[in-house]
Amino acid sequence: ALRNKVVENGLKVWDWTIDSLDWKYNKMQVDAASAKIVENVLHGATNPTEVILMHDIHPQSVKAVPGIIKGLKEKGYELEAYNENEHFPLNFWHDNRM
């Protein structure tokens, strides 16, 4: 029922392919935590297109971004901002309507 309402209202749902686990490192020193986040993301980056879950409320997440960008580019990825006109379905329900 929820998915039908989402579709009826023209909303898009976008889940992620990589969980950075950034929330997990709140009790670690920021430099060490950001290094773990970079490692998690780069290790998980195996598909042609990836969507990475991160939370900008954590200092370790913000600090990890430059390393993630550098590492992804070194692996051949191109980074793009979301464009609603080029939306592709990515949700845990595998429902291509969203």
N, C-alpha and C positions, 0 to 999 in steps of 0.2 A: 504494500500500500504506500509506504513512504517513497519508494523509488518511482512509482507512478505519479505521485504528487510532484516530485522533483522534475520529472519530464514534462508534465502538464504545465508547470510554471516556467519552463524554459531555462531551468537552472542546470549548471554543469557541476559534476563532482570529479575531483581530481585527488586520487590517493598517491602514494609514493611507492617507489621501487627500492629505495635505500633508506633505512632508518639509521641516522648518524649516531643514535644513542646518546646524543649530547646531554640529555637530562640526567643520565646515569653518573656523570662525573662532577656533580655539584660540590662534593666534599674534597676533590683533588685540587692541587695547585693549578692555576689557570694554564700555564705553559704545558704542563704534563697532560692535562685534560684536553687541551686543543690538539696536541699531537695524537692522542688516542682517537679523537673525532676524525682527523684527517686520515688516519690509518683505516678506520672503519669505512669511511666513504670510498676511499680509493680501492680498498679490497673488494667492496661490493659493486664497484662500477664494472660490469661485465656485459651489459646489454647496449645496443646501439643508441637507445634513448633512455635516460635515467631521470627520475624525479626524486630529489633528496629532501627528506624531512629533517628540518632543523628548527630551533626555537631561538629567536633573536633576543630573548630575555636573559639568556645565559652568557656571561662574558667569555666563557670558553668557546662557545659557538661562534661568536663574532670574531674572536681571535683566530679560529680555524679557517675562516673563509679564504684568505689569501693562499694558504697552503692547499686547500681543496681545489681552488681555481687553477693554480700552477700544476698540480698533479693531474687533474683532468685534462688540461691542455696537452701535457706531456704524453698522455695516453691517447691523444688524437680527438678528444671531445671538443665540440664547439658549444659555448654557453649562449643561451638565448633567454630573453624575458618571455613570459607567457603572453601569447597572442590569442585572444578569444576567437579570431577568425580562422585560426589554424588549430583549433582544439582537437585533441585526439583523446578517445576514451581511455581512461586509466582508473579503474576502481576495483575494489576488492570483490564486488559482485560479478565482475566481468559482463556488465550490462552496457552494451555499446550505444544505448539510447542517451546516455548521460555524458 
